[in-house]
Amino acid sequence: MAAGDGLAVIHIPWYATLFRGDKFEAALAELAPIALRYGALDYEVYRSREDTYKFLQTATWERKLDFTAYWEGPECIEFRTRYSSWFQVPILYQWNVRVARGALAREHPAPLAQGG
């Protein structure tokens, strides 16, 4: 599969500034779902357990044009403006082609671990 064909996952690495990790987590959790309005098939936000200022936002897209509309849309522009002192720049997102994916089927979802 060529890099421009089919589904692709965008990775947006964020790095929060000192003492802003928790607030930045909440802000990203509000921003990420907006991608669905622009055509993303799913989204996720990860926070590193080892470096709690490090975040990874992902979303699956069929068209790069839809991602561009999201990234350059009013919500993302407002987010980057409002929270500009909450994260380090530059933000260098990456367009990735998914090569493989898997999951275990569970009858009953396991509860989320609390605190670690």
N, C-alpha and C positions, 0 to 999 in steps of 0.2 A: 504494500500500500504506500503510495506517495504521501509525503508530509501534508499536502493540502487536501487529501481525499478523506471523506467519511468523518466519523466522530473524532473529536480531539478534546483534550483536557487542558485548560489553561491553569498554570500555576502562578500565583501571585505571592511572592515572599514578602512579608512585612516584618519589620523589627521595631518594636515599641521603644520609646525613650524612657529614661529612668523614672521609676515610680508611677508609670502610666499603664503598665501591663494589664491590670484588671479592668480599668476604664476602656482601654483600647479593645480588649476582648469583647466587651459589651457592645461597643460601637461597630465592630466587624460583624457581630452576630445580627445586627440590624441591617447592615449593608448587604451582606451576602445573598439573602433571599430575593432581593430586587433583581438579580440576574435572571430569575425565572420569568419575569415580565418581559425580558428582552430575548427570550428564546432558549435560555439554558435548559438543559434536560435535568440537571441536578446541581447541587453546590455542597461544599463542605468547608469548614474552617477548623484548622488544627492549631493547637498550642503545644509547644515543646514542653516536656516535663523536665528536661535537663537545663534548658535555657528559657525561662518563662517569659522572656521578652520577644521570643521568636514565634512567628505565626506563619501559617501557610493557608491561603485561601485557594480553593479549586472550584472549577465548574466545568461541566461537559457541554460542548457546543457542536452543532452540526455545521455552522457557518461562522467563519472568522468575522464577517461583516456584523453579525449579531453581537459578538463580543465587543467589537469596536464601538457599536452603538451604546452598549452598556457602559464601557470604560470612559467614553467621551460624553455620556449622557449627563443630565443635570444632577442626578443623585450622586454619582461618583465624583463629579467635579465639586459639588458641595461638600462631600465627605472629605476629599483631599484638602480642600480649603479650610474647613472647620477644624479638622484634626491635624493640621500640618505640623504642629509642634509635638504631636503624640507619636510620630513614627519617623524613622530615618529615611532619607532619600539618597540615591534615586531608587525608584521602585522598578525593578527590571523583571517584568512578567515573561513567562515562557509558554509557548504554544507546543503541546505535546500530543503525539499520536499514541493512543493506548494500544499496546502490543498484546497484553494478556490481562485477564482479570478473573478472579475466583472468589468464592465465598462458601462457607459452610451453611447448610440448611439447618435451621433449628426449629424444633416444634414450639418451644417457649423461649422467647428472647431472654438472654441473661441480663440481670440488672446491672446498671452502670455502677462502677466502683466509686465509692465516696472517698475523696481526699487522697487518692494515691494508689 
